[in-house]
């Protein structure tokens, strides 16, 4: 684990009892598999949507709302959803954070 991360220590009875750490770090420590809700998979195949669009729709966001969250144009959101193969890791992480999911859940190759 990286030094000086955002780990929160929760005490019980004056003694450390739990450590809360960022989800990304938890995944790296546990090598946990990334899963996709069936609804996201259904949207991808039944509506022919990219993983980005399927997650957005599944979580109830419009393209306009995503654009506002990411401080980009709605056209940019549309482009990300139509051409996910062009999306860099920085954008993938920002999109995932705006959705409240792990960035690896926007990549079928991992």
N, CA, C and O atoms as a GROMACS GRO file, in nm:
protein
  440
    1UNK      N    1   0.084  -0.118   0.000
    1UNK     CA    2   0.000   0.000   0.000
    1UNK      C    3   0.089   0.124   0.000
    1UNK      O    4   0.197   0.123   0.059
    2UNK      N    5   0.045   0.229  -0.066
    2UNK     CA    6   0.119   0.354  -0.072
    2UNK      C    7   0.123   0.420   0.066
    2UNK      O    8   0.030   0.408   0.145
    3UNK      N    9   0.232   0.490   0.092
    3UNK     CA   10   0.243   0.562   0.218
    3UNK      C   11   0.152   0.683   0.217
    3UNK      O   12   0.126   0.742   0.112
    4UNK      N   13   0.102   0.720   0.333
    4UNK     CA   14   0.020   0.840   0.351
    4UNK      C   15  -0.099   0.846   0.256
    4UNK      O   16  -0.112   0.938   0.176
    5UNK      N   17  -0.184   0.749   0.266
    5UNK     CA   18  -0.306   0.748   0.186
    5UNK      C   19  -0.422   0.801   0.268
    5UNK      O   20  -0.404   0.837   0.385
    6UNK      N   21  -0.538   0.805   0.209
    6UNK     CA   22  -0.658   0.851   0.279
    6UNK      C   23  -0.719   0.736   0.358
    6UNK      O   24  -0.830   0.692   0.326
    7UNK      N   25  -0.650   0.688   0.457
    7UNK     CA   26  -0.701   0.581   0.542
    7UNK      C   27  -0.760   0.643   0.668
    7UNK      O   28  -0.698   0.726   0.733
    8UNK      N   29  -0.881   0.601   0.699
    8UNK     CA   30  -0.948   0.651   0.820
    8UNK      C   31  -0.947   0.538   0.923
    8UNK      O   32  -0.989   0.426   0.893
    9UNK      N   33  -0.899   0.568   1.041
    9UNK     CA   34  -0.896   0.469   1.149
    9UNK      C   35  -1.015   0.496   1.240
    9UNK      O   36  -1.035   0.608   1.288
   10UNK      N   37  -1.094   0.394   1.264
   10UNK     CA   38  -1.210   0.404   1.353
   10UNK      C   39  -1.178   0.328   1.480
   10UNK      O   40  -1.139   0.212   1.478
   11UNK      N   41  -1.197   0.397   1.590
   11UNK     CA   42  -1.166   0.337   1.720
   11UNK      C   43  -1.292   0.293   1.792
   11UNK      O   44  -1.400   0.350   1.774
   12UNK      N   45  -1.277   0.190   1.872
   12UNK     CA   46  -1.382   0.144   1.963
   12UNK      C   47  -1.315   0.123   2.099
   12UNK      O   48  -1.217   0.050   2.111
   13UNK      N   49  -1.370   0.186   2.198
   13UNK     CA   50  -1.311   0.174   2.331
   13UNK      C   51  -1.172   0.232   2.338
   13UNK      O   52  -1.090   0.184   2.416
   14UNK      N   53  -1.144   0.333   2.258
   14UNK     CA   54  -1.013   0.398   2.259
   14UNK      C   55  -0.904   0.323   2.186
   14UNK      O   56  -0.788   0.363   2.191
   15UNK      N   57  -0.939   0.213   2.118
   15UNK     CA   58  -0.838   0.135   2.045
   15UNK      C   59  -0.877   0.125   1.898
   15UNK      O   60  -0.995   0.119   1.866
   16UNK      N   61  -0.779   0.124   1.808
   16UNK     CA   62  -0.810   0.108   1.665
   16UNK      C   63  -0.886  -0.023   1.641
   16UNK      O   64  -0.844  -0.129   1.687
   17UNK      N   65  -0.999  -0.013   1.570
   17UNK     CA   66  -1.081  -0.131   1.543
   17UNK      C   67  -1.099  -0.155   1.393
   17UNK      O   68  -1.108  -0.270   1.349
   18UNK      N   69  -1.106  -0.048   1.316
   18UNK     CA   70  -1.130  -0.061   1.172
   18UNK      C   71  -1.044   0.040   1.096
   18UNK      O   72  -1.013   0.148   1.146
   19UNK      N   73  -1.006   0.002   0.976
   19UNK     CA   74  -0.937   0.094   0.886
   19UNK      C   75  -1.022   0.106   0.760
   19UNK      O   76  -1.053   0.006   0.694
   20UNK      N   77  -1.060   0.228   0.726
   20UNK     CA   78  -1.137   0.256   0.605
   20UNK      C   79  -1.040   0.316   0.505
   20UNK      O   80  -0.974   0.416   0.533
   21UNK      N   81  -1.032   0.254   0.387
   21UNK     CA   82  -0.938   0.302   0.287
   21UNK      C   83  -1.007   0.318   0.153
   21UNK      O   84  -1.113   0.259   0.130
   22UNK      N   85  -0.948   0.396   0.063
   22UNK     CA   86  -1.009   0.414  -0.068
   22UNK      C   87  -1.030   0.279  -0.137
   22UNK      O   88  -0.949   0.188  -0.125
   23UNK      N   89  -1.141   0.270  -0.210
   23UNK     CA   90  -1.179   0.145  -0.275
   23UNK      C   91  -1.070   0.095  -0.370
   23UNK      O   92  -1.045  -0.026  -0.377
   24UNK      N   93  -1.007   0.184  -0.441
   24UNK     CA   94  -0.900   0.145  -0.533
   24UNK      C   95  -0.789   0.071  -0.458
   24UNK      O   96  -0.737  -0.030  -0.507
   25UNK      N   97  -0.753   0.120  -0.342
   25UNK     CA   98  -0.649   0.055  -0.264
   25UNK      C   99  -0.696  -0.080  -0.211
   25UNK      O  100  -0.620  -0.177  -0.207
   26UNK      N  101  -0.821  -0.085  -0.169
   26UNK     CA  102  -0.878  -0.212  -0.124
   26UNK      C  103  -0.867  -0.316  -0.234
   26UNK      O  104  -0.824  -0.429  -0.210
   27UNK      N  105  -0.905  -0.277  -0.356
   27UNK     CA  106  -0.899  -0.371  -0.469
   27UNK      C  107  -0.757  -0.417  -0.495
   27UNK      O  108  -0.733  -0.535  -0.522
   28UNK      N  109  -0.662  -0.324  -0.488
   28UNK     CA  110  -0.524  -0.364  -0.514
   28UNK      C  111  -0.471  -0.458  -0.406
   28UNK      O  112  -0.386  -0.543  -0.433
   29UNK      N  113  -0.522  -0.443  -0.285
   29UNK     CA  114  -0.479  -0.532  -0.177
   29UNK      C  115  -0.544  -0.670  -0.183
   29UNK      O  116  -0.483  -0.769  -0.143
   30UNK      N  117  -0.665  -0.676  -0.231
   30UNK     CA  118  -0.739  -0.802  -0.231
   30UNK      C  119  -0.742  -0.872  -0.366
   30UNK      O  120  -0.782  -0.988  -0.374
   31UNK      N  121  -0.700  -0.802  -0.471
   31UNK     CA  122  -0.709  -0.856  -0.607
   31UNK      C  123  -0.851  -0.901  -0.639
   31UNK      O  124  -0.873  -1.000  -0.709
   32UNK      N  125  -0.947  -0.825  -0.585
   32UNK     CA  126  -1.087  -0.857  -0.605
   32UNK      C  127  -1.126  -0.846  -0.752
   32UNK      O  128  -1.082  -0.755  -0.822
   33UNK      N  129  -1.207  -0.938  -0.796
   33UNK     CA  130  -1.258  -0.934  -0.932
   33UNK      C  131  -1.356  -0.820  -0.946
   33UNK      O  132  -1.424  -0.783  -0.851
   34UNK      N  133  -1.363  -0.764  -1.066
   34UNK     CA  134  -1.458  -0.658  -1.095
   34UNK      C  135  -1.582  -0.720  -1.158
   34UNK      O  136  -1.572  -0.800  -1.252
   35UNK      N  137  -1.697  -0.684  -1.106
   35UNK     CA  138  -1.822  -0.738  -1.156
   35UNK      C  139  -1.909  -0.628  -1.215
   35UNK      O  140  -1.890  -0.510  -1.186
   36UNK      N  141  -2.003  -0.669  -1.298
   36UNK     CA  142  -2.095  -0.578  -1.362
   36UNK      C  143  -2.238  -0.622  -1.330
   36UNK      O  144  -2.268  -0.741  -1.341
   37UNK      N  145  -2.324  -0.530  -1.292
   37UNK     CA  146  -2.465  -0.566  -1.269
   37UNK      C  147  -2.526  -0.621  -1.398
   37UNK      O  148  -2.494  -0.575  -1.508
   38UNK      N  149  -2.614  -0.716  -1.385
   38UNK     CA  150  -2.680  -0.775  -1.502
   38UNK      C  151  -2.751  -0.667  -1.584
   38UNK      O  152  -2.755  -0.676  -1.707
   39UNK      N  153  -2.805  -0.566  -1.517
   39UNK     CA  154  -2.875  -0.459  -1.588
   39UNK      C  155  -2.781  -0.385  -1.683
   39UNK      O  156  -2.823  -0.344  -1.791
   40UNK      N  157  -2.657  -0.367  -1.643
   40UNK     CA  158  -2.558  -0.300  -1.728
   40UNK      C  159  -2.529  -0.386  -1.850
   40UNK      O  160  -2.524  -0.336  -1.962
   41UNK      N  161  -2.510  -0.514  -1.828
   41UNK     CA  162  -2.484  -0.607  -1.939
   41UNK      C  163  -2.603  -0.610  -2.034
   41UNK      O  164  -2.586  -0.608  -2.156
   42UNK      N  165  -2.723  -0.616  -1.978
   42UNK     CA  166  -2.844  -0.617  -2.062
   42UNK      C  167  -2.852  -0.491  -2.148
   42UNK      O  168  -2.882  -0.500  -2.267
   43UNK      N  169  -2.826  -0.376  -2.090
   43UNK     CA  170  -2.829  -0.251  -2.166
   43UNK      C  171  -2.727  -0.253  -2.280
   43UNK      O  172  -2.754  -0.206  -2.390
   44UNK      N  173  -2.610  -0.308  -2.252
   44UNK     CA  174  -2.507  -0.315  -2.355
   44UNK      C  175  -2.553  -0.398  -2.474
   44UNK      O  176  -2.536  -0.357  -2.589
   45UNK      N  177  -2.611  -0.513  -2.447
   45UNK     CA  178  -2.646  -0.604  -2.556
   45UNK      C  179  -2.783  -0.578  -2.616
   45UNK      O  180  -2.800  -0.589  -2.737
   46UNK      N  181  -2.879  -0.544  -2.534
   46UNK     CA  182  -3.014  -0.521  -2.586
   46UNK      C  183  -3.028  -0.386  -2.654
   46UNK      O  184  -3.103  -0.374  -2.751
   47UNK      N  185  -2.955  -0.285  -2.605
   47UNK     CA  186  -2.964  -0.150  -2.662
   47UNK      C  187  -2.841  -0.113  -2.744
   47UNK      O  188  -2.832  -0.003  -2.798
   48UNK      N  189  -2.746  -0.207  -2.752
   48UNK     CA  190  -2.620  -0.184  -2.826
   48UNK      C  191  -2.548  -0.059  -2.776
   48UNK      O  192  -2.507   0.026  -2.855
   49UNK      N  193  -2.533  -0.050  -2.644
   49UNK     CA  194  -2.466   0.063  -2.582
   49UNK      C  195  -2.324   0.026  -2.541
   49UNK      O  196  -2.293  -0.090  -2.516
   50UNK      N  197  -2.239   0.126  -2.535
   50UNK     CA  198  -2.105   0.105  -2.480
   50UNK      C  199  -2.118   0.085  -2.330
   50UNK      O  200  -2.222   0.113  -2.271
   51UNK      N  201  -2.012   0.038  -2.269
   51UNK     CA  202  -2.011   0.019  -2.125
   51UNK      C  203  -2.032   0.152  -2.052
   51UNK      O  204  -2.098   0.158  -1.948
   52UNK      N  205  -1.976   0.259  -2.107
   52UNK     CA  206  -1.992   0.392  -2.047
   52UNK      C  207  -2.139   0.434  -2.048
   52UNK      O  208  -2.192   0.478  -1.945
   53UNK      N  209  -2.205   0.420  -2.162
   53UNK     CA  210  -2.346   0.459  -2.174
   53UNK      C  211  -2.434   0.369  -2.090
   53UNK      O  212  -2.529   0.416  -2.027
   54UNK      N  213  -2.404   0.240  -2.087
   54UNK     CA  214  -2.485   0.145  -2.010
   54UNK      C  215  -2.479   0.178  -1.861
   54UNK      O  216  -2.582   0.179  -1.793
   55UNK      N  217  -2.359   0.205  -1.809
   55UNK     CA  218  -2.346   0.242  -1.668
   55UNK      C  219  -2.421   0.372  -1.640
   55UNK      O  220  -2.492   0.384  -1.540
   56UNK      N  221  -2.404   0.470  -1.729
   56UNK     CA  222  -2.470   0.599  -1.708
   56UNK      C  223  -2.621   0.582  -1.700
   56UNK      O  224  -2.685   0.634  -1.609
   57UNK      N  225  -2.676   0.509  -1.796
   57UNK     CA  226  -2.821   0.487  -1.798
   57UNK      C  227  -2.865   0.405  -1.676
   57UNK      O  228  -2.967   0.436  -1.613
   58UNK      N  229  -2.789   0.302  -1.643
   58UNK     CA  230  -2.822   0.216  -1.528
   58UNK      C  231  -2.829   0.298  -1.398
   58UNK      O  232  -2.915   0.273  -1.313
   59UNK      N  233  -2.739   0.394  -1.385
   59UNK     CA  234  -2.735   0.474  -1.263
   59UNK      C  235  -2.824   0.597  -1.270
   59UNK      O  236  -2.831   0.676  -1.176
   60UNK      N  237  -2.893   0.613  -1.382
   60UNK     CA  238  -2.995   0.718  -1.392
   60UNK      C  239  -2.946   0.857  -1.425
   60UNK      O  240  -3.014   0.954  -1.395
   61UNK      N  241  -2.829   0.868  -1.486
   61UNK     CA  242  -2.776   0.999  -1.524
   61UNK      C  243  -2.804   1.026  -1.672
   61UNK      O  244  -2.802   0.935  -1.755
   62UNK      N  245  -2.828   1.152  -1.704
   62UNK     CA  246  -2.838   1.193  -1.844
   62UNK      C  247  -2.699   1.234  -1.890
   62UNK      O  248  -2.608   1.254  -1.810
   63UNK      N  249  -2.683   1.247  -2.021
   63UNK     CA  250  -2.555   1.295  -2.072
   63UNK      C  251  -2.528   1.437  -2.022
   63UNK      O  252  -2.414   1.472  -1.992
   64UNK      N  253  -2.632   1.517  -2.013
   64UNK     CA  254  -2.616   1.654  -1.964
   64UNK      C  255  -2.565   1.655  -1.821
   64UNK      O  256  -2.476   1.733  -1.788
   65UNK      N  257  -2.621   1.569  -1.736
   65UNK     CA  258  -2.577   1.562  -1.597
   65UNK      C  259  -2.431   1.516  -1.588
   65UNK      O  260  -2.354   1.568  -1.507
   66UNK      N  261  -2.394   1.420  -1.671
   66UNK     CA  262  -2.255   1.374  -1.672
   66UNK      C  263  -2.162   1.485  -1.718
   66UNK      O  264  -2.053   1.503  -1.662
   67UNK      N  265  -2.204   1.560  -1.819
   67UNK     CA  266  -2.124   1.671  -1.869
   67UNK      C  267  -2.100   1.774  -1.759
   67UNK      O  268  -1.990   1.826  -1.744
   68UNK      N  269  -2.204   1.802  -1.683
   68UNK     CA  270  -2.191   1.897  -1.572
   68UNK      C  271  -2.097   1.843  -1.465
   68UNK      O  272  -2.014   1.918  -1.413
   69UNK      N  273  -2.110   1.716  -1.432
   69UNK     CA  274  -2.023   1.655  -1.330
   69UNK      C  275  -1.876   1.660  -1.373
   69UNK      O  276  -1.787   1.685  -1.291
   70UNK      N  277  -1.852   1.635  -1.502
   70UNK     CA  278  -1.714   1.629  -1.553
   70UNK      C  279  -1.665   1.764  -1.605
   70UNK      O  280  -1.549   1.778  -1.644
   71UNK      N  281  -1.754   1.862  -1.605
   71UNK     CA  282  -1.721   1.995  -1.655
   71UNK      C  283  -1.670   1.991  -1.799
   71UNK      O  284  -1.568   2.050  -1.834
   72UNK      N  285  -1.745   1.917  -1.881
   72UNK     CA  286  -1.718   1.908  -2.025
   72UNK      C  287  -1.851   1.928  -2.098
   72UNK      O  288  -1.955   1.942  -2.034
   73UNK      N  289  -1.846   1.930  -2.229
   73UNK     CA  290  -1.970   1.946  -2.306
   73UNK      C  291  -2.045   1.813  -2.316
   73UNK      O  292  -1.988   1.705  -2.299
   74UNK      N  293  -2.173   1.825  -2.344
   74UNK     CA  294  -2.253   1.705  -2.366
   74UNK      C  295  -2.202   1.629  -2.488
   74UNK      O  296  -2.209   1.506  -2.494
   75UNK      N  297  -2.152   1.702  -2.586
   75UNK     CA  298  -2.093   1.640  -2.706
   75UNK      C  299  -1.975   1.552  -2.669
   75UNK      O  300  -1.956   1.445  -2.727
   76UNK      N  301  -1.895   1.597  -2.571
   76UNK     CA  302  -1.779   1.518  -2.526
   76UNK      C  303  -1.827   1.387  -2.461
   76UNK      O  304  -1.767   1.282  -2.483
   77UNK      N  305  -1.934   1.394  -2.382
   77UNK     CA  306  -1.988   1.272  -2.320
   77UNK      C  307  -2.035   1.177  -2.430
   77UNK      O  308  -2.008   1.057  -2.423
   78UNK      N  309  -2.104   1.229  -2.528
   78UNK     CA  310  -2.151   1.148  -2.640
   78UNK      C  311  -2.033   1.082  -2.711
   78UNK      O  312  -2.040   0.964  -2.746
   79UNK      N  313  -1.926   1.158  -2.731
   79UNK     CA  314  -1.807   1.104  -2.798
   79UNK      C  315  -1.742   0.993  -2.716
   79UNK      O  316  -1.700   0.891  -2.770
   80UNK      N  317  -1.735   1.013  -2.585
   80UNK     CA  318  -1.679   0.910  -2.495
   80UNK      C  319  -1.761   0.782  -2.506
   80UNK      O  320  -1.705   0.672  -2.515
   81UNK      N  321  -1.892   0.796  -2.506
   81UNK     CA  322  -1.980   0.679  -2.511
   81UNK      C  323  -1.976   0.609  -2.647
   81UNK      O  324  -1.989   0.487  -2.654
   82UNK      N  325  -1.960   0.685  -2.754
   82UNK     CA  326  -1.956   0.626  -2.888
   82UNK      C  327  -1.820   0.565  -2.922
   82UNK      O  328  -1.812   0.471  -3.001
   83UNK      N  329  -1.714   0.620  -2.863
   83UNK     CA  330  -1.578   0.575  -2.895
   83UNK      C  331  -1.497   0.548  -2.768
   83UNK      O  332  -1.396   0.614  -2.744
   84UNK      N  333  -1.540   0.453  -2.687
   84UNK     CA  334  -1.468   0.428  -2.561
   84UNK      C  335  -1.324   0.382  -2.581
   84UNK      O  336  -1.242   0.394  -2.491
   85UNK      N  337  -1.294   0.330  -2.699
   85UNK     CA  338  -1.156   0.286  -2.726
   85UNK      C  339  -1.059   0.404  -2.732
   85UNK      O  340  -0.937   0.384  -2.723
   86UNK      N  341  -1.110   0.525  -2.746
   86UNK     CA  342  -1.027   0.646  -2.752
   86UNK      C  343  -1.008   0.710  -2.615
   86UNK      O  344  -0.933   0.807  -2.603
   87UNK      N  345  -1.073   0.658  -2.514
   87UNK     CA  346  -1.071   0.720  -2.381
   87UNK      C  347  -0.943   0.682  -2.308
   87UNK      O  348  -0.908   0.564  -2.298
   88UNK      N  349  -0.874   0.782  -2.257
   88UNK     CA  350  -0.754   0.759  -2.178
   88UNK      C  351  -0.788   0.725  -2.034
   88UNK      O  352  -0.902   0.740  -1.991
   89UNK      N  353  -0.689   0.679  -1.961
   89UNK     CA  354  -0.710   0.636  -1.822
   89UNK      C  355  -0.758   0.752  -1.736
   89UNK      O  356  -0.844   0.732  -1.649
   90UNK      N  357  -0.706   0.871  -1.757
   90UNK     CA  358  -0.746   0.988  -1.676
   90UNK      C  359  -0.896   1.015  -1.693
   90UNK      O  360  -0.968   1.036  -1.596
   91UNK      N  361  -0.942   1.013  -1.817
   91UNK     CA  362  -1.084   1.036  -1.845
   91UNK      C  363  -1.167   0.921  -1.792
   91UNK      O  364  -1.275   0.942  -1.736
   92UNK      N  365  -1.118   0.798  -1.809
   92UNK     CA  366  -1.189   0.681  -1.758
   92UNK      C  367  -1.208   0.692  -1.607
   92UNK      O  368  -1.316   0.664  -1.556
   93UNK      N  369  -1.105   0.731  -1.537
   93UNK     CA  370  -1.113   0.745  -1.391
   93UNK      C  371  -1.210   0.856  -1.352
   93UNK      O  372  -1.286   0.841  -1.257
   94UNK      N  373  -1.206   0.968  -1.424
   94UNK     CA  374  -1.296   1.080  -1.394
   94UNK      C  375  -1.442   1.040  -1.419
   94UNK      O  376  -1.530   1.073  -1.340
   95UNK      N  377  -1.466   0.970  -1.528
   95UNK     CA  378  -1.601   0.925  -1.562
   95UNK      C  379  -1.651   0.830  -1.454
   95UNK      O  380  -1.765   0.842  -1.407
   96UNK      N  381  -1.567   0.736  -1.415
   96UNK     CA  382  -1.604   0.639  -1.312
   96UNK      C  383  -1.631   0.708  -1.179
   96UNK      O  384  -1.728   0.674  -1.110
   97UNK      N  385  -1.548   0.803  -1.143
   97UNK     CA  386  -1.568   0.875  -1.017
   97UNK      C  387  -1.701   0.951  -1.019
   97UNK      O  388  -1.773   0.954  -0.919
   98UNK      N  389  -1.733   1.011  -1.133
   98UNK     CA  390  -1.860   1.084  -1.145
   98UNK      C  391  -1.979   0.988  -1.131
   98UNK      O  392  -2.085   1.026  -1.080
   99UNK      N  393  -1.961   0.864  -1.175
   99UNK     CA  394  -2.067   0.763  -1.163
   99UNK      C  395  -2.069   0.697  -1.025
   99UNK      O  396  -2.169   0.638  -0.984
  100UNK      N  397  -1.957   0.708  -0.953
  100UNK     CA  398  -1.948   0.643  -0.822
  100UNK      C  399  -1.913   0.496  -0.832
  100UNK      O  400  -1.953   0.416  -0.747
  101UNK      N  401  -1.838   0.459  -0.937
  101UNK     CA  402  -1.798   0.319  -0.956
  101UNK      C  403  -1.646   0.312  -0.968
  101UNK      O  404  -1.579   0.415  -0.978
  102UNK      N  405  -1.592   0.192  -0.966
  102UNK     CA  406  -1.451   0.168  -0.986
  102UNK      C  407  -1.418   0.189  -1.134
  102UNK      O  408  -1.493   0.143  -1.221
  103UNK      N  409  -1.309   0.258  -1.164
  103UNK     CA  410  -1.275   0.285  -1.303
  103UNK      C  411  -1.254   0.156  -1.384
  103UNK      O  412  -1.271   0.157  -1.506
  104UNK      N  413  -1.218   0.048  -1.318
  104UNK     CA  414  -1.201  -0.078  -1.390
  104UNK      C  415  -1.334  -0.135  -1.440
  104UNK      O  416  -1.337  -0.222  -1.526
  105UNK      N  417  -1.443  -0.085  -1.384
  105UNK     CA  418  -1.575  -0.128  -1.430
  105UNK      C  419  -1.616  -0.062  -1.561
  105UNK      O  420  -1.726  -0.084  -1.612
  106UNK      N  421  -1.526   0.019  -1.615
  106UNK     CA  422  -1.550   0.079  -1.747
  106UNK      C  423  -1.459   0.018  -1.853
  106UNK      O  424  -1.445   0.071  -1.963
  107UNK      N  425  -1.397  -0.094  -1.818
  107UNK     CA  426  -1.304  -0.159  -1.910
  107UNK      C  427  -1.327  -0.310  -1.908
  107UNK      O  428  -1.307  -0.375  -1.805
  108UNK      N  429  -1.368  -0.364  -2.020
  108UNK     CA  430  -1.394  -0.508  -2.028
  108UNK      C  431  -1.265  -0.589  -2.043
  108UNK      O  432  -1.268  -0.712  -2.029
  109UNK      N  433  -1.155  -0.523  -2.070
  109UNK     CA  434  -1.030  -0.596  -2.095
  109UNK      C  435  -0.954  -0.631  -1.968
  109UNK      O  436  -0.861  -0.712  -1.972
  110UNK      N  437  -0.991  -0.573  -1.855
  110UNK     CA  438  -0.920  -0.603  -1.729
  110UNK      C  439  -0.968  -0.731  -1.667
  110UNK      O  440  -0.918  -0.771  -1.562
   0.00000   0.00000   0.00000
